[in-house]
Amino acid sequence: MKQSKILVTGGSGMLGSHLKEEFPLALFPSRKELNLYEINEINTYLNNHRPDIIIHAAAKVGGDRR
């Protein structure tokens, strides 16, 4: 059986850090690797990596940290 390729956004946050323990083989791009404010970057990243599952754990907490 093929293993699903998982993409997790927000890997440095509270929830994301726990997901790293549960899904050690998943993709956890940093803000520098994947800027979620830029649709072209998102499309390029998704086309390059082709994840089967996306877990969106990124959140705006305590203000904008761009």
C-alpha positions in Angstrom: 0.0 0.0 0.0 1.3 3.5 -0.9 1.9 5.8 1.9 0.1 9.2 1.6 2.3 12.3 1.3 1.1 14.7 4.0 1.7 18.5 4.0 1.3 20.2 7.4 1.2 24.0 7.5 2.0 25.7 10.8 4.6 23.2 11.9 6.3 25.6 14.3 3.1 26.3 16.3 1.6 24.5 19.2 -0.5 22.1 17.2 2.0 21.7 14.4 4.8 20.7 16.8 2.7 17.9 18.1 1.8 16.8 14.6 5.5 16.4 13.9 5.6 13.7 16.5 2.6 11.9 15.0 3.7 12.3 11.3 7.5 12.3 11.2 7.6 11.8 7.4 5.2 14.6 6.6 6.2 17.9 4.9 6.5 20.8 7.4 7.5 23.8 5.3 8.7 26.9 7.2 7.4 30.4 6.4 10.4 30.9 4.2 9.7 27.8 2.2 6.0 28.4 1.9 4.5 31.9 2.3 0.7 31.3 2.8 0.0 34.9 1.9 1.2 34.4 -1.7 -1.1 32.3 -3.9 1.6 31.8 -6.6 4.0 30.4 -4.0 1.2 28.1 -2.7 0.4 26.8 -6.2 4.1 26.3 -7.0 4.7 24.4 -3.8 1.7 22.2 -4.3 2.6 21.5 -7.9 6.2 20.6 -6.9 5.3 18.4 -3.9 1.9 17.0 -4.8 0.6 16.2 -1.3 -2.2 13.7 -0.9 -3.4 15.2 2.4 -3.1 18.8 3.6 -3.5 19.6 7.3 -3.7 23.3 7.8 -2.6 24.1 11.3 -1.2 27.6 10.6 -2.8 30.4 12.4 -2.4 34.1 12.9 -1.8 34.4 16.7 -0.7 37.5 18.5 -0.7 39.7 15.4 0.9 39.5 12.0 4.5 38.1 12.1 5.4 38.4 8.4 
